Amino acid sequence: MSFSQSASPQVVGICTSQSLRRFDLPLLRSLSRQYAIAQWEYCQNPDEPIDLNIAIASLHEYLQTLESPVHLVGHGIAGLVGWLYARQYPERVRSLTLLSVGVNLAASWHSHYYEQRQLISCSRETMLMRTAFYLFGYRDKGVLAWLAELFKQDLDNSLIPHSLYAPTNIAPTPISVPMLICGAMDDYVIGSGGENSYQKWRLHLKDSDRLWLSQQGKHFFHYTQWQPVSNQIRSFWHSLAFVTNAIAISR
């Protein structure tokens, strides 16, 4: 586990993939213009079992060093880690923002990839190229080959609670932490239903929670649509601060 920290971070971006970390950076840079941000990174040890509890314990060890609760932000599996942490340690979390996380919290591009491997007979390289197309929508073969190599590294080296024959399913249960759920309506991973798949979140949202959907951007929408995503997140955090200030004044 490693992390880069600014002084007294208000926001912690969770990262569980070194190879895909670059796709979080435009959004974090945008948020850092107004908030102090740290990026916490979990590095899977090849000699360790794939265990989400180890990641949660490592994240807790870091967050205990901070003076105040923070806003957690995570995409995909990183969002799952954030949700599991917030359920276990709500007192350390100001809010939780989930990017490309469905009502099956464990659903990720990895689970979709393994599902397709069972349905379609082709080489791993071909399937990774196919996956790259569906995740980003790019058609240039050079770009798709570059993305496929990044996804290969992610499959081989990251915290992934899935395998070819053992998919993981985690359903949401009530947590006290305010949540912002963001996704793209053309996200092929969360489901071909797009908007309908994300709308299932409404059955689990509290009054303090929000659901926002981008018209486009696919599974990595927070990379291609970082500006509107940044706007939504900052608006959400501002609303929480407004409520907190209103409560303090009323007292």
Secondary structure, 3 states (H helix, E strand, C coil): CEEECCCCCCEEEEECCCCCHHHHHHHHHHHCCCCCEEEEECCCCCCCCCCHHHHHHHHHHHHCCCCCCEEEEEECHHHHHHHHHHHHCHHHEEEEEEECCCCCCCCCHHHHHHHHHHHCCCCHHHHHHHHHHHHHCCCCHHHHHHHHHHHHHHHHHCCCCCCCCCCCCCCCCCCCCCEEEEEECCCCCCCCCCHHHHHHHHHCCCCCCEEEEECCCHHHHHHHCHHHHHHHHHHHHHHHHHHHHHHHHHC
